[in-house]
Amino acid sequence: MNKYIVKTLTAMMALTLTACSSDDDGLSAGSSQQEIRLIPVIQEAATRVLQTGTDIALVPGDKFYVWADQRDINVDDYKYCRETYFDEWELAVQNGVNQIAYAEEPMYYPKMNLVQFYAIHGNFSGTGSSVSSTDDVKSHFPVSQAQYAAIPINDKSDADVGPLLHNVETDQSTAANYSKSDLLYGIIPEMATSETAIPLNFHHMLSKIVVKLKKGDGLTSANLGTATIQLLGVKSRVLFTPKKLKFENGAVAAEASDATLLSSVYDLETLAVRAGMLSEPSYNPTTTILIGTSVDQEEVCILPPQTFVEGAIIKVIWSGKELTVPLTGTIRSGMKYTYEITVNHVGVNYGFTPTVSIWSDSGTEDIDVQ
């Protein structure tokens, strides 16, 4: 399917219950149209440190996808209307931070209309209970089961039903796989043409696990050498149903009481709102994830929010010894969980002392590690 074909979908109009009509599209560059240029930014920068620890951004080469809706500013004709402007525009991150993302196929602002953007970065493989490993980003913005049920029968073939299925990588010891595992969502609220590049603020949808293996009494970094750190018995798949944003100031009257839409772009800063866009797929077996092979520094991975089941552990293999630390409780969307494991030299023996701390935007919690 050509992802750059722009279609006006009655399927997406189910939210407004009105008919729309506009000659604007994102492909044709008229003499008065400005090219759309976006700069991807990670809103919670402190939660997104790359493996090198020297940067806080998407990895160069990372792809993300953008959808756009528009509303006509002509009050008499199209004020109470929302329509699709373009679907699944693919962009790639360039070298360096705060750089304009690259797109093989440029898009342009509408000639007159106001436009909103929705962007997703993720590692997708099918929908619902699918176990496909084929990269599959929907050509049209995914809708919920309830929204799909409201679509007229003649238009259902044009709609994409159900959430996106995101997978975290089972080997996150590289920056590329760690970044690929990070599910991000961003919205640019209603705006007119911009002559300059505009920031696209992404938000973290999943959880971050940090494991620190530290030298204790009687040891140096040279004594520690390297270790293999794994997570066992954890779940790696999650369903994502992103919510769109209401147009500003009640411009689209039919959206006023629509609970499937966000009221403000700042709603994305609320962890509970992000968590409400996630759900567990029916097929979601536990797996093993390799975090890294270094010591005396952070090793990190991304996991879907989940309540750990029996058998979920951190496993550290070092100097012919194994340590397992049980993973208990629940990890939540947008939070970072740090486990510190200290290796001490006691006589001729080595011992592990596990502790854990948690960081989040909303405060600090304690978790007991036995």
N, C-alpha and C positions, 0 to 999 in steps of 0.2 A: 504494500500500500504506500502511495506517495504521501509522506507525512506533511508535505507543504501544500497539499490541496486544501483550499479554504472552503468550508461548507457552512451554510446556515442551517442549523439543526433544530427542527421542531422538538427533538428529544430534549435539548437543553432549555427550550422555551417552556417546559412543563413547570418551571419555577415561577414564571410570570403570568401565565394564563392569558397572554395577549399575543397578537401577531406583530411581527417586526419586519421592517423593510429598510435596506440601506444599500447604497452602491459602493460603500467603502469596503475594501479588503486589504489585507496586509501584504499582498504580493506586488501589486502594481504600483510602480513609482511614478507618480505624477509630478509636474513641475512644482507643486506646492507641498509635496509630502517630504517629511524628514525621516531619515533612517533611524530605527530604534537601536539604541546602544545601551547595554546593561553592564554594570560592574557587580559581580557577585561578592557579597560580604556575609561573614558568619556573625550573627548577632551576639551570641554568647561566646565571644572569642576565647574566653578562658577555659572553655570545655573542649576546645578543638585544637589541641597541640599535636603537631605532626610528630612522627617517630624521631625526627632529628632534634626536636625540642627547640628549633630555631625560628619557627614560623607559626602563624595562626591563620590558616586559609585553606581553601580547597586546593588539592594537588594539581599542578599543571597537567593538562590533558583530561581532567575530569569532565564528564559530560553532564549537562542538566537540560531539562525540558520546560518549555514555557507555553502556557495557554493564555488567551486573551479574550475578554468580553468587551463590548462597547455599548454605549447608549447614545442615541441621537440627541443633540442639544436643541433641536427644533421643538419647542414646547408644544406647538399646535399638533404636530404629527406623531412624534415618537418619544415623548417624554417618559411615558410609562412602559418602557420596553427595554429588555436586555436581549442581546443576540451575540452569538459567537463571532469573534473577529478573526482569530486563527487558532489552529490546534497544533499541539506537539511540535513546537519549533525547537530544534536541537541546537545547543550552543556548547562550546568547549572552553574550559579555563585556560588562559595563557600563562606564560611565565611571570612570576612576581605577584605581589599583593596589590589590590586595588587597580587591576588591569581590566580593560574592556574585554568581555568575553567574545570569542570568535564564532561566527556562524558562516557556513558555506553558502547558505541561502539567506540574503538579507530580508528583513521585514521593515515596513514603514508605518508611521502613525496614520490614523485616519485623516481624511481631508478636513473634516469638521468635528467628528464625534469625540466623546470622552472615552477613555479606555482603561481597563484594569488588567493587571498581569498576575498569573499564578505560576509558580515555578517549583519543580520537584527535582531533587537529586536522590537517586537510589539505585538499588541493585535488584531489578525486577525479573520475575520468571513466572509469568502466567497470572491467573486470578483465582480467587476462591480456594478450592481444594486442589488446584492443579499442582502437579509435581514436576512440571516441565522445567528444563534448565535453559530454555531458549529466552534470550533477552526480549522482553515484551513490554514496551510502554504503550499505553493505549493511544490511538490516534485522536480520540476525543476525550475530554475530561471525564474521569470516572464518576459515576453517580451511584448512590446507595440503592439498595433493593427497594426501599419505599419510593424513591424518586422514579425508579424504573417502572414500578407498578402504575404510576400516574401518567406515563407516556402513552399517547394514542397507539393502538395496535399497529396501524400502518407505518408508524415511525420507529418501532422498536428495533428494526433491523439496522438502523443508523446509530443506535446508542450502544455504549459500552456499559454493561451492567456489572456491578460489584466493585470491590476495592482492588487496589494493586497489591500483589504479593511481593514483599521485599524479603531478601535473604541476606544475612551477614555471612561473610566469608569464614570458612573453617580454619584458614591460615591467615592470621592478621599480623604476622611478624614483619610484614613489609608495609611501607607507607601507602603503596598503591591499594593493597587489599583492605587496609584499615579504612582508608578514605572511601573506598567503594562500599563498605559496609554501613556508612553513615547516612541514614535517611534524613533528608533536610527538606523543609517546606518554607516557601516565602511568598509574600503577596505585596504587590505595589498597588496602592489604592487609586481610585479614580483620578485621572490626570489628562491634560491636553498635551499637544505636541511639545517635546523638549528638544532644544538644539544641542544640549550637552548630554553626555552619558549620565545615567541615573543609577543610584545604588539599588541593588536587589538584596534585601536583608533576609537571609535564611535563618531558620530556627531548627534546633535539634529535636527530633521526634523520639529518639531511642535513649538508651542508658549507656554510660561509659564506665568500664571497669579498669582500675589501675592497680597493678601489683608491684610493690617495691620490695626487693630482696636486699637487705642491708647488712653490712659487716658489723658484728658486735664485738664483745670483749675478746681480746687476744687475736683478732684477725685484721688483715689488711685487704685492700682490693685485689692485690695479687693472689692472696690465699683463696679468695672467692672464685676467681676465674669466671667461668660461664655456667649458666644453668638453663634448663628447659622448663618453661612455665606454661601450663595448660589449664583450661577449664573443661571439666568433664560433667556430663549429665545436664547440659544446659540446652535451651531451645534457641533456634537460630532463625525462625521464620515469623513474620508478622504481616497482618493485613492493614492496609492504609487506605482510608476513605477521606480525602482532603475536603475541607469545607471552603466554599467560596465566600466572598465578602459582599455585603449589601452595598449598592451604590449610595453615595453620600446624600445626607439630608432628605432621605425618603424619596429620592428622585424616581424610583420605581415602586409605585404604590403597592403592588401585589406582593412585594418582598417584606413589608413591614412586620408581619407576624410569622415569617418563615424561619423556623428553628434550624433548618439545614444550612443557613447562612450565618456568617459571623457579622456582628453589629459594628465592630471596629477592628482595624488592623492590629491594634494593641492587644486584642484578645489572644493573639498567638504567643504573647509573652506569659500567659497564664499556663502553668504546667498541666492543670486539669483539662483545659480546652484541648491541648495537644493530645493528651492521653485519650480523650473522647473520640479521636479520629483513628485510633488503633484498636485492633481486635485480634484474637488468636485464630489461625486457620484450623480447619477440622483435621488436617494432616500436619502434625507438628512434632516429629520425634525428637528426642534428645540427641545431642551430638557432642563431639570433642572439638575444642577450639584451641589452636596454638597461639599463644600471645606473643612470646618472644624468647630469646636465648641470651639475655644479658643480665648482669647483676649491678647492684649499687646505683641503679637509676630506674626510672619508671618504665614499665612495660604496660601497654594499654590495648584494650579491645572494645568493640561496640557490641552490645547485646540488646535484643528486644526487651521491653519491660516484661517482667514475669515474676511469678512466685516460684521460688526454687523448689524442686521436688526432691524426694529422698534420693541420695546418690549424687547430687550436685556438689562438686568439690573444686578447689584449687589444688593442682598437683604440681609440686616443684621437684625436679630431679637435679641433684647437685652432688658431685664428688662421690658417685656411687650410692647415694642415699636418696630416699624419697620422703617427701612430706605431703600430707593431704590435709587441707583445711576445709571443713564443711561450709557450703554456701547455704545460708538460711534466710528466711524472710522474703521480702518483695522489693524488687528494684523498679523504679518508676521513670516515666518519660522525662527527659531533660535533666536528669541527675547524674552526678559522678560519684562513684564509690571507690574508695582507696583502701587497699589491704597492704599493710606493712609487715614483712616477715624478717625478723632479725636472726642472723646466724651467730651464735656465741661459741667460743672455744673454752671448754671447761675441762681442765686436765688434758687427757688425750682424746676426749670426745667432743663432738660438735652437737649443738642443740638448736632447735628452731623456736623462736618466740613470736607467735602471730598476734598482731593487733589490727584493728580496722578503724578507719574514720571515714566520714561521709561529708561531701560538700555538695551544696545545691544553691540555686538562686534564692530559695525560700527558707533556708536555715540549716541547722546541723542536727543529726541524729546519731545515736549510738547503736551499734550492732554487736552482740556477743559472738565471739569466735572461740569455740572449744578446742 
